[in-house]
Structure formats: structure tokens, C-alpha cells
Amino acid sequence: MTASPFFDTHCDTVLRVLDWGSDFADGSCETHLDWPRMHEAGVRAQVFACFVLDERYPGQVEERTSALLDAFDAMLTSTDGGLRLARTRADVNRAFENGPGAAILGLEGADPLGRRAENVHRFFARGVRDLIFAWHDNVFSGTAFGKDSPLTAEGERLLGLCEELGIMIDVSHLSDQAFQDVVERSTKPFIASHSNCRAICPSPRNLTDEMIRELADRGGVMGINLSSSFLSTKTLSHWQDVKKRFAGQTLSWQEKERLAREIAPTVPRPPFEVIVTHVKHAIDVGGEDCVGLGGDLDGIVHMPEGMDGVQDYPRIAEALLAAGLGEAQVAKVCHENMRRVFLDVLPA
């Protein structure tokens, strides 16, 4: 098999570029993803998330969002045309036909919309083509670590507007009830950009077998998340024990992130093969058209052995082949499934 290109549906690299001063163009800082390694690994399409929560930036959501969007623009400019904003199906297709790589802009949580679904028009004009309605419970939707509440009336309006405009509806982080609302109300395929199989690892961020089947039945795709705590039950339990140790302390979100980075090197890493286990389970449950990759690079602190960043994506293709998947199946997982679903949804 010749080297496979990749289509990955979630990274948080924009945050690292803005907050850490990482140089996306030359890879001079310790991120999971930068342009040289992305290009070398063969990632032809990448969804870049802009993540802003009301609770983290009270009264400053608009300013924080603007700063992230400006950082995203600067990242693309720094590649000298090698990576360009993808707004349309044609932009995605060009990326896999020796054209510039496709950078797809996403919002991880609709808090920047300011509590009104209609404001999605402004972000569509800015280039947003993937939208996770909520990261924590908000005015649009309940979430996996929230109260398991459904889509709100405003969330239902947002769903309709996304489908009219050609924005991918992304159900990662949503509650089980909200997921079901999307299943029942959507008319187009949708994705779970960075969610794994709950039958293998029981995190509520992962999808049950029933959810995988429903996603597949609607023509959707799930992107395998490379976080060990969504891949391995043992690692999930370890991190749950860590959280219990600090449960009585009042920590800011910045302190929690710092602690996670400090503790991560002490946590045993699961074997690389857990990635293959989730891919194969998803195929067994939903078929070979329902699974892709959504690594959550730069948004996670702990990955399996042998996975340290985007440079290791070719190892995923190799491992899938070694596990018995055919070349056509591996191509679907690495890029074809996500390419197909985005071509189904994006504007012409």
C-alpha cells in the first residue's frame, strides 16, 4: 500500500499557537501538530477547533474568539499557501488532488454565538464549517459531562441553520439525549469528530454501540480520539483516581490543565493497538464507512505508546493493515470516509 493521506477532524493547535507562542510554520515548540510534520505525515485535511467557553472568559468571549481566529489566519499565512482555508467541497477535493492542504475551521462549543442561533451566519461568513454545539451545558445543548439534557429550542434552531448553510453538525461532547435529538431532527449526515467506542472504554464522551449504528445509518462518521482516557479503561480509571485526589480543592481551569500536564508523564501508556481495537469495533458495529480519525491533538495530554504527535499517523495505517484490514478499508478510515461526509454537507 502506498502511503495514505489523512483527514483528521479535530485538533486544538490554534489554542497552543496563541497561548504558548508555538510557531506553526517551523515546529519550534512542543505541540502535537505543526505544518512541517502535518505535511510530512500526509495530513491533507485538518479541522482546527476554536474553543471558547463563557465560564472561562466571562465578558471576554468575543475578544477571545477574535484572538483565536486571528491566530488561525496567521497560521495559514505562515505556510505560504501550503495550507488554505476550506470553505467548499471544491476546496476539500483540491487538497486530495495535489492542491493546497485543507484547513477546516470549527467552533468547539457555540458559546461565541452569544446565546442566539442566528449569529451562526456571521461565523459561516468567517469560514466556520464544523460546529460542536456545546462543550459544557449551554443555551444550545446538554453535554456528556453535564446533566444529560437534550437540545434546547435554540439548539434545534441552530441545527436547522447549520444544515441550511452547509456547516457540519458535530456531536462530540453532546449528551446522549442531545445526540438522539440530532438523530431525530437532522436531515443531513453529521459527525462525532473526536469520540470513541463506549463498549471498549466507558467514558461518557464515547459512543454506545446503538449511537454508532444510528450515526452510521445517517451516513455519519466518528473520528477516533487518541486520548488514552477515551481509548483504555485502565487509563480512564487512573485519571478518575487522579481527579478524586484533587476533588476537595478549588482549582481554576488553568491550574487543572497545568496539573494534568505535570501528572501525565507518570501515567502508564496503553499499547498502540488500543487505537486499532476501537477502529475495528466501530467497523464491526457500524460498518467500514462510519469510522475515521479525530485525534484531538494539542487538546489532550496522554496518548498510547508510539503515538506522540501527527508524525505518527502513518503508524495507524500500518497497524490497521497488520491487524487484517484491507487496503480499501484502511483508506476509508484514514481519509475517504471523512472526505465523503464533508462533501455531503459543505457548500459547493
Secondary structure, DSSP 8 states (H G I E B T S, - for coil): -----EEEEEE-HHHHHHHH---TTTT-S--S--HHHHHHHTEEEEEEEEE--TTTSTT-HHHHHHHHHHHHHHHHHTTTTSEEE--SHHHHHHHTTTS-EEEEEEEESSGGGTT-GGGHHHHHHHTEEEEES-SSS-SS--BTTTT-----HHHHHHHHHHHHHT-EEE-TTB-HHHHHHHHHH-SS--EETT--BTTTS--TTSB-HHHHHHHHHTT-EEEE---HHHH-HHHHHHHHHHHHHTTTS---HHHHHHHHHHHGGGS----THHHHHHHHHHHHHH-TTSEEE---BTS-S---TT--SGGGHHHHHHHHHHTT--HHHHHIIIIIHHHHHHHHHS--
